[in-house]
């Protein structure tokens, strides 16, 4: 349950309030929303005494076992998607354990529209493909829908698709995105030392598939998506990329 203005005491017994507290069976989280005018260390409204008091408050929460995450009010209005992405990362343990199942809103599958910059990216991907290029790098900023674009392009082409990421939670979350955006295709998560899936979409951590490449034919997939591609230069990723042959 998310509780606004949750009462706590600091290490000296002074009463304090957390902007939004989230208590689960796994952990306790303090979400703080700071007004940039009132809380910025170099702001006109914050003197050294107030700033030190803010530090004491935060240090007390950390000492008492709270996971403390802070944003500004301006960030909430201008960087909503980035903050949502950060929350998915910060709460990934809760998501994996299913403690948020009754807390997060359920979504109905429906038509999902691409934004203008995503449509432009799709056009560029297709232009590269028509020129015989088999590798493309999407470099949009965090939270701008790169995975959406990649899945949409894979769907458009219809090839058997392999999705790779370095974190299990990202693999699980992206399987849900495939279900939303490519609902008529079967998908499965590959697990190390298990038989390879015969689904049209295979999702895997890079570690699992790198250790089991002999289970796969080099032309098994017609489309490969590598999430968080800044990892692609790592030796494990290079091993997998060089193994598969894409037309």
Beta strands, then each sheet from edge to edge (+ up, - down):
strand 1: 2-9
strand 2: 15-23
strand 3: 28-34
strand 4: 67-72
strand 5: 161-165
strand 6: 187-189
strand 7: 201-205
strand 8: 223-226
sheet 1: 1+ 2- 3+ 4+
sheet 2: 6+ 7+ 5+ 8+
end
